[in-house]
Amino acid sequence: MYASRTTQLIVGIFAILGIIALAILSLSLGKISIFPAPGYTLYASFDNISGLKPGDQVQLDGVQIGKVLQIGLKDFRARVAMHVNQGVEIDKDAIAAIKTSGIIGDKYVSIALGPSDQYLKNGDAIRETQSAFVLEDAIGQLINNSGSSGESSKDSKSPNSDKNQKPGKAEK
């Protein structure tokens, strides 16, 4: 009828191990770190970050060197705080750009080094930035430009429109 103390102890140990496994899984899937990696924080301001979010990668030459910590607004521009791993040196002439993995993949910050011999320290800002390329905006501009150029040539009469008419035919 009743379980023995040994059975209760084994079931309790398995329950605790299950809860610990679920906690580790949820932290790893949520990209939450309990103990932050040693490193330093850099900042960069962008006109458009288009889908970049905290936890996204910071890459140098395609290698992950950190992650995005937080995003906010400063002087009407998106200000991105990035954690860079210890041992990675970013020079003062570096360029930070927001890129996309594939056509519709995740966003990340790509850093291209410059020629400077001076390096950024904790709390410094990357001055040169390139905002994200927004595919939807580019398609919208393409559609608007092609639609408006076709309509304007039909609706408005240009001074050279008489030259395009066949000789001997007059407009009514």
C-alpha positions as CSV (number, residue, x, y, z in Angstrom):
1,M,0.0,0.0,0.0
2,Y,2.6,2.6,1.1
3,A,5.9,3.1,-0.8
4,S,9.0,2.3,1.1
5,R,11.4,5.1,2.2
6,T,13.9,3.9,-0.5
7,T,11.3,4.2,-3.2
8,Q,10.2,7.7,-2.0
9,L,13.9,8.8,-1.9
10,I,14.5,7.6,-5.5
11,V,11.3,9.3,-6.8
12,G,12.3,12.5,-5.0
13,I,15.8,12.4,-6.5
14,F,14.4,11.9,-10.0
15,A,11.9,14.7,-9.5
16,I,14.7,17.1,-8.4
17,L,16.9,16.1,-11.4
18,G,13.9,16.6,-13.8
19,I,13.3,20.1,-12.4
20,I,17.0,21.0,-12.7
21,A,17.1,19.7,-16.3
22,L,14.1,21.8,-17.2
23,A,15.7,24.9,-15.7
24,I,18.9,24.4,-17.6
25,L,17.0,23.7,-20.9
26,S,14.8,26.8,-20.5
27,L,17.9,29.0,-19.7
28,S,19.8,27.7,-22.7
29,L,16.8,28.1,-25.1
30,G,16.1,31.5,-23.7
31,K,19.8,32.5,-24.3
32,I,20.0,33.6,-20.6
33,S,23.3,33.2,-18.9
34,I,23.6,33.0,-15.2
35,F,27.2,33.9,-15.0
36,P,28.2,36.4,-17.7
37,A,31.3,35.7,-19.7
38,P,34.3,38.1,-18.9
39,G,34.5,40.9,-21.3
40,Y,33.6,44.5,-21.8
41,T,30.6,46.6,-23.1
42,L,30.7,48.7,-26.3
43,Y,28.0,51.0,-27.7
44,A,26.9,51.8,-31.2
45,S,24.1,54.1,-32.5
46,F,22.1,53.2,-35.7
47,D,19.4,54.9,-37.7
48,N,17.5,51.6,-38.2
49,I,18.1,48.3,-36.4
50,S,15.1,46.5,-38.0
51,G,14.6,43.3,-35.9
52,L,17.8,43.2,-33.9
53,K,17.1,42.1,-30.4
54,P,18.9,41.5,-27.1
55,G,20.7,38.2,-27.2
56,D,21.6,38.4,-30.9
57,Q,25.2,37.7,-31.9
58,V,28.1,40.2,-32.4
59,Q,30.5,38.9,-35.0
60,L,33.9,39.7,-36.2
61,D,34.9,38.1,-39.5
62,G,32.0,35.6,-39.1
63,V,33.1,34.5,-35.6
64,Q,30.9,35.2,-32.6
65,I,32.7,37.5,-30.2
66,G,29.8,38.6,-28.1
67,K,26.1,39.4,-27.9
68,V,23.7,42.3,-27.9
69,L,22.9,43.2,-24.3
70,Q,20.2,45.9,-24.7
71,I,18.7,48.3,-27.1
72,G,17.4,51.8,-26.3
73,L,16.9,55.2,-27.8
74,K,19.4,58.0,-27.5
75,D,19.1,61.3,-29.4
76,F,16.4,59.7,-31.7
77,R,18.7,56.9,-32.8
78,A,18.8,53.3,-31.7
79,R,21.6,52.7,-29.2
80,V,22.8,49.2,-29.0
81,A,24.9,47.9,-26.0
82,M,27.1,45.0,-27.0
83,H,29.1,42.6,-24.7
84,V,32.4,41.7,-26.3
85,N,34.3,38.7,-25.0
86,Q,37.6,39.2,-23.1
87,G,40.7,39.1,-25.3
88,V,39.0,40.5,-28.4
89,E,40.3,44.0,-29.2
90,I,38.2,46.4,-31.3
91,D,40.0,49.4,-32.7
92,K,38.7,53.0,-32.7
93,D,38.2,53.0,-36.5
94,A,36.0,49.9,-36.5
95,I,32.6,49.9,-38.3
96,A,29.5,48.2,-36.8
97,A,26.9,47.0,-39.3
98,I,23.6,45.2,-38.8
99,K,23.4,42.2,-41.1
100,T,21.0,39.3,-41.7
101,S,21.9,35.6,-41.8
102,G,20.4,34.6,-45.2
103,I,17.4,36.3,-46.7
104,I,15.0,36.3,-43.8
105,G,17.3,35.0,-41.1
106,D,18.3,36.4,-37.7
107,K,19.9,39.8,-37.4
108,Y,23.4,40.3,-35.9
109,V,26.0,43.0,-35.5
110,S,29.0,42.6,-37.7
111,I,32.1,44.5,-36.8
112,A,34.8,45.3,-39.4
113,L,38.1,46.4,-38.0
114,G,39.8,49.6,-39.1
115,P,43.5,50.6,-39.5
116,S,43.8,52.2,-36.0
117,D,46.3,51.1,-33.4
118,Q,44.2,52.5,-30.6
119,Y,41.6,50.2,-29.1
120,L,38.2,50.8,-27.5
121,K,37.7,50.2,-23.8
122,N,34.7,49.4,-21.6
123,G,31.9,51.9,-22.2
124,D,33.3,53.4,-25.4
125,A,31.2,53.8,-28.6
126,I,31.9,52.6,-32.1
127,R,31.5,55.8,-34.2
128,E,31.0,54.4,-37.7
129,T,27.8,52.4,-38.2
130,Q,25.7,51.0,-41.0
131,S,22.0,50.5,-40.4
132,A,20.1,47.4,-41.4
133,F,19.0,46.7,-44.9
134,V,15.2,46.4,-44.8
135,L,14.0,44.1,-47.7
136,E,10.4,45.3,-47.3
137,D,11.4,48.9,-47.7
138,A,13.5,48.1,-50.8
139,I,10.6,46.2,-52.4
140,G,8.2,49.0,-51.6
141,Q,10.5,51.6,-53.2
142,L,10.9,49.4,-56.3
143,I,7.1,49.0,-56.6
144,N,6.5,52.7,-56.0
145,N,9.2,53.8,-58.5
146,S,8.1,51.5,-61.2
147,G,4.4,52.3,-60.7
148,S,4.9,56.1,-60.6
149,S,7.2,56.3,-63.7
150,G,4.7,54.4,-65.8
151,E,1.8,56.5,-64.8
152,S,3.5,59.9,-65.1
153,S,4.5,59.2,-68.7
154,K,0.8,58.4,-69.6
155,D,-0.8,61.2,-67.7
156,S,1.4,64.1,-68.3
157,K,2.0,65.4,-71.8
158,S,5.7,65.9,-72.5
159,P,7.0,68.5,-75.0
160,N,8.4,65.7,-77.1
161,S,5.1,63.8,-77.4
162,D,4.3,65.4,-80.7
163,K,7.5,64.0,-82.2
164,N,6.3,60.5,-81.4
165,Q,3.1,60.9,-83.5
166,K,3.1,59.6,-87.1
167,P,3.3,62.4,-89.7
168,G,0.0,63.5,-91.1
169,K,-2.1,62.5,-88.0
170,A,-3.3,65.4,-85.8
171,E,-4.6,65.1,-82.3
172,K,-8.3,65.8,-81.8
